[in-house]
Amino acid sequence: MTASSSYPFLKGHGTENDFVLLPDHDGTVHGDLGAERVRALCDRRAGIGGDGVLRVIRTAAIETGAGQDAEWFMDYRNADGSFSEMCGNGIRVFGRHLALEGLVDASGPVLIATRDGVKTLTFADGAADGEITVDMGTPRVLEETKVSVGDHTWPAVNVDMGNPHAVAFVDDLADAGRLLDPPLHDEATYPDGVNVEFVVRRGPGHVAMRVHERGSGETRSCGTGACAVMVAAALADDAARDTDYLVDLPGGTLRIRWTDDDRVLMSGPAVLVASGSTSL
Ligand SMILES: N[C@@H](CCC[C@H](N)C(=O)O)C(=O)O
């Protein structure tokens, strides 16, 4: 691609966790999509603006080690250009785009490859515009850790949802302050950084959270974070499996279920709001 050429993009969000989508089906448009370009696209003043970028590419066209079971690969980058293994809101937006474009068949399970393996999406009523449920896989609950913001330090549950999370139960979501910087965390536990969730109870099977995302700062929602929060809350509640939890985020609500066979299912909206071309 030359500096002056333009290429197509779409903009979408899931519970206001927003993304720039870059169709690059055969990997011929964007090369290796450098961090600098991702930062330019995600810039909310000089760019399109987003918490991350989703490159839409065929699994066969990208070297990731991901199996070829899924035709499409979600090449996700955080707003700072860094990679993450997985993005829960992003994969719903990615799936919505594929379904609306007729690139996958929403009437059956849709498989999408990620750096955390292949995920299965189900569209309500088999409709391309139906609510999307994602099988997020099996959570791993690791040793307790702690996180700090300013003078506050909280114990936190270390939950691996394919990407790393530290879940801290707090008295008030405002206790975490403005979250301009990443919360302090144990670097030995999280050598590659961590997504930090702050959680309060709203009622039985109902919590609310804020999140500071690795590589993107405080966002209005995080799907993998909501799953990590649900798992930590269900363990603390000694909740029966197959119970739905509602997780309220600043940008909306996600419904999460931890199944009897140890899978976490996340359901929520995914919206495309714009498309165009850019030379960024
Ligand atoms: N917003 C995402 C998570 C994106 C990746 C995360 N910032 C990380 O670095 O692991 C979600 O909806 O899960």
The ligand as a MOL file (V3000), in Angstrom:
LIG
                    3D

  0  0  0     0  0            999 V3000
M  V30 BEGIN CTAB
M  V30 COUNTS 13 12 0 0 0
M  V30 BEGIN ATOM
M  V30 1 N -12.2710 -5.1080 24.8560 0
M  V30 2 C -11.9550 -6.4620 24.7720 0
M  V30 3 C -10.6070 -6.9160 25.2490 0
M  V30 4 C -9.5060 -6.3850 24.3370 0
M  V30 5 C -8.1400 -6.9270 24.6620 0
M  V30 6 C -7.5760 -6.4410 25.9580 0
M  V30 7 N -7.3960 -5.0170 26.0200 0
M  V30 8 C -6.2300 -7.1480 26.1940 0
M  V30 9 O -5.1790 -6.5560 25.9420 0
M  V30 10 O -6.2630 -8.3050 26.5930 0
M  V30 11 C -13.0790 -7.3910 25.1210 0
M  V30 12 O -14.2230 -7.0090 24.8430 0
M  V30 13 O -12.8410 -8.5110 25.5720 0
M  V30 END ATOM
M  V30 BEGIN BOND
M  V30 1 1 1 2
M  V30 2 1 2 3
M  V30 3 1 2 11
M  V30 4 1 3 4
M  V30 5 1 4 5
M  V30 6 1 5 6
M  V30 7 1 6 7
M  V30 8 1 6 8
M  V30 9 2 8 9
M  V30 10 1 8 10
M  V30 11 2 11 12
M  V30 12 1 11 13
M  V30 END BOND
M  V30 END CTAB
M  END
